[in-house]
């Protein structure tokens, strides 16, 4: 009888835990042998990045945390991005902190997979995705990124690249597509945490933990860069807070589907934009600070008429007086129109706390769980 009762309790507990996973985590975290089949992660992405199966390829293990921008040593992260031809799936031998001397140019068809160890990229330059496609960045802790002067670095395919001055972003994308940023912890950088700029599109930003930051996420280069009208970004299952001030995200020109995210207060605003973006805020959980701003949205003054500002809130959950000012031509016009390999079920906003409880870089055990 005791054995039967024990079995029932374990089954109920396990079912409850799995139910708390979002659609991405259910795809791989429920499998005890994920370490032996790491690259199955590529089948788990949703949103505008679509499935990332083109990233499945040879594995390269980083063993050395040092960095040389022009002559990287074998075993370093920069060596993997510059010397490995074609696809590469990067893992890490052990816990390490990498202080990049100059920006790291990530190569196309590259996966940087930090699961199972604690990898910090901190206190120096950070990641730059420039004219690349099919990139996964997963399981890293990226923080205290510093502004950089103009520099010369070795880039993909061992090409020398001149990089202009950078403001100090954690991950900066320029003219890149099909990018998946998942389960990273990002905080306290000199400028922003994620920039999607200069015609970048088909991006999914999911399961990340953003905290202690003024400018969090910029989608769209500047008000005059019209190519960003084609930008499409999915922002899903992320945890914003504590101590995030603004840009969660800020959108210029393009389209953002902001869905099933948890917002723990904001300073200036949570979601905003300029140049008539379309933003669908769906089933998010907004918790306003007790003594702070209640209005979630912001629109840059001097923009064209309110009717063009298509900000729609659908099934969002509001706490502590949070409010969302809608505008534009209506909800039908802000459908994400996902392709079959991009579509995913939207969960009830009331479940968002559970869906985002493991946002950020995961603390995986030394055995099998993650």
N, C-alpha and C positions, 0 to 999 in steps of 0.2 A: 504494500500500500504506500509506504514512504517513497519507494522508487518511482511509482506511477506519479505521485504528487510532485516529486522533484522534476520529472520529465515535463509535466504540464507547465510548471513555473518557468523552466528554461525556455520552452517553446514560446510562451507568451512574451517573455522578456526579449527574446531574439526577434520576434515578429515586430514588436514595438520599435526596436532599434532600427531595423531595416526600413520601417515605414517612415522614420524620421529622415532618411536619406532623400536627397533630390534625385532627379532623373539621371544626372551625370554620375553621381556617386554610386547609385544602385548598379550602374553598368560595370564597375570594376571593384569597388571596395568590398562588396559582399563575397568576392571570390578569394578564398584563403590562399590560393596559389598565385596571386597577382605578381609576386616577385619573379616567378619563373616565366611569366607571360606579360612582361611589362608593356609591350607594344600593343596589347589589346586596348590600352588607353586611347589609342588613335581612333577607335570606333565609338567612343563615348561622347564626343563633343556634340553640341547642339547649337542652334542659333545660326547666325549668318556665316560663321566659319565653315559650316557643314562638317561632314566627317573628315578626319585627317588621315585617312588610310594611305595617302601618298607619302606620309612621313615614315612608314615602316621600312626599316633598313638596318645597316650595320651598326653595332653598338660600339661606343668609344667611352672608356672609363677615365675620368679625371682623377689623377693621383697627386697632383702638385698644385697648391694654391697660388703659386707665384705668377707674376704677369710681366711680360716683356712685349710692349706694343709693336715692335718691329722684328724681333727675332724670338718668337715664343718657343719655350721648351716643349718637347714631347711630354704628354701627360697633363698639360695645362688646358684650361677651358679655351683660351685664345688659340692654342694650337689646333683644337678640334674645329673651330670656326674658320680657320684659315688654310689648313693643310689637308683636310679630309675632302676628297672630291665627291660630289653628289650627296646622297642622303647620309645623315648621321644622327644616331640616337645617343645622346650624351648622358651618362650616369656618373656618380661620384663614389669613390672608394670609401670615404670616411667623412666625418664632420669636418668642415673647413670654412674659413673666412677668406674671401677673395677680395683684395683691394686692387681694383683695376687702375692702372696708371693713366690710361687714356680710354676713351669710349670703346666698348666692344661691339664690333659690327657682326651681327648674327647673320648666318648664311641661310639661303633658301633650303627648304626641305630638312631643316634642323629641328631637333627636339632637345630641349634642355630639361632633364627629368631629375629633380632633387629628392624624389621619394625615398624614404628609408634612412636618410641621413639629414643632418642639419647644415644647410649651405647658406651662408651669408654673403651677399655682395654688398659691400658697405665702405663708407669713408673714403670714397674716391669717385672715379667716373663710373658710369653704369651702362645700360644696354641701349643699343641703337639698331633699329630695323630699317634699312634704307634700300628701297627698290628690291624687296625680297618677297617671296611667297611661300606658303606652306611652312609655317613656323609654330611650334608649341613651346611655351614657357610654363613650366609646372613645378610647384613645390619649392620655390626659392624664397628667401627672406632678403628683400632689397630695401636698403635704408641708408640715410645720411649720405645721399648722392650729392656731390659737390659740382658747382659750376666749373666749366673747363675752358681754357683758352684754345685757340686754333691749334690743331695738332696733326701729325702724320702717323698713320697706323697701317699695319698689315691687315688687309681685309680678306673676304672670301676669295678662294682660288689664288691666294698668295699675291694679290694685287695691292700695290701701295695706293692708299687713299688719303687725300687731304680732307680733314674734317674741320668745319668752321667752329667758332665758339659755341658752347652749349650752356644752357641756363642751370642745369642740374636736375634733370628728370630721371625717374627710375627706369622707365621704359618709354622710348620715343620711337614712333613709327612714322616714316615718310614714304609716300608712294608705294605702299606695301599692301598685300592682299592675302586673304585666307590665313588669318592669324588667330591663334587660340591662347589666351592668357588665363590660366586656371590654377587655383589653390596656392596663390602666393601671398605673402605678408609684406605689405609696403607701407612705409611711414617715414616721416621726418626728413624729406629731401628739400634742397634749396629752392627748387621751383615747383614742379608738380610730380605726380606719381605715374600717370599714364597720359601720353599725348598721341592722338591719332590725327595725322595731318597730311597735307599736300596730296590729296587724292587717294589716300588709303581707304580701303573698304573691305567688306566681308570679314568682319572682326567679331569674335565672341570674347567677352571679358566676364569670367564666371568664378564663383567660389573664392574670391579674394577677400582679404581683410585689409581695409584701408583705415588708418588711424593716425592721429596726431599730425595733421597736415592742413595747411591753408588751402592751396589749390590742389584738388584731388585728380580730376580727370577732364581733359580737354579733347573734344571731338570736333575737328575742323580747324584749319590753320589760322586764317584771319578773315575779316569781313570781306575782303576783296578777292579771296581765292575761290572762284566760282566752281572749280572742279570738284570741290567738296559737296556740291549738290547731289552727287552720286554716292556719297558715303552712306553705308548701312552698318550699324553696330548693334549687337545684342549685349545688354548689361544685365546679368542674371545671377541670383543666389549669392550676391556679395553682401558683406557686412561693412557698413560705413560708420565708423566711430569706435571709441569716443574721440572727441576733439578734432572733428573735421569741420572746416569753415564753409567751403563753397565748392562748386564744380563737381557735382556727384550725379550726372556730369553737367558740363556746359557744352552746348551743341551749336555749331554754326552750319547753316545751309542744309545739312543732310538729315538723316533719319536715325532715331534711336528707339529701340524697344527696351524699356527699363522695367524689369519684371522680377517679382519674388525676391527683392532686396530688402535688407533691414537697415533702417536709418536711426541711429541713436543721437538725435539732436543735430543741429547745424548752426553756423554762425550767421553769415550773410544770407545764404539760401542753400537749398539742396539741389534742385534741378533748374537749370536756366539756359539762356541762349541768346543768339542774335542772328540777324539775316534770315529770319523766317524758317527755322527748322521745324520738323515734325517730330514730336515726342509722344510716345504712348507709354504712360506710366500705368502698369497693370499689376494688381495684387501685390503691391509692396506694403511694408509695414513701417509707418512713419511715427516716431516717438519724438515729439517736440520737447525741448528742454523746458523745465518748469519756469525759469525766468528768462528764457530766450525767445527767438523768433518763432512764430507759429506758421507764418506763410512759407510754403515749400518752394514756390516758383519765383523766378526773376526773369525779366526781359530787359534787354539793353535799351536805354532811352534813345530816342532818335530813330528807331527802326520804323518800317512802314506800318500801316494800319493793323490794329489788333486782330482783324479778321484773318490776317496771314500768319499769325502766330498760332500754330496748331499744337496746342498743349492739351492732351486729354488724359483724364484719370479714370481708370476702369477697375472697379473692385478693389481699390486701395483701402487699407486699414489705417485709421488715424487715432493717435493717442495724445493726451495732454494738450488738446486744443489745436493740433496740427491741421492745416487747411491747404487746399490745392486750388489755385485759380485757373480754371479751364478757359481756353479761347480757341478760336479757329473755326473751321468748317465742319467739325463733327467727327464722331468716333469712327465712322465707316471709312473715312479718308486716311486713317492712321493704322490700318491693318498692316502687320509685318509682311504678309504675303510670302511666307516661307516656302521654299521648295521642300519636297518630301524628306530629303536627308538633313534638313535644317529644323523642321518642325518638332515641337515638344509640348507635353501637357503643362498648362499653367496651373499651379497649385493654389488652393484657397489662401488668401492673404493672412488669415488667422494662423496658418501653419508655418509662416515664414521664420519665426524664431527657431523652430526645430530644423527647418531646411537649411539655415545658415549657421547652425551652432558649431559646425566644423570648418567654417570659412577660414581661409589662410593656409599657410604651409602646415601640413598635417604632421602630427607626432606619431610616426609609425613605430611599432614595437620591433625588437630585434628578431622576432620570430616571424609571424605571418600577418598580423592585423595592421590596419592602417586607417 
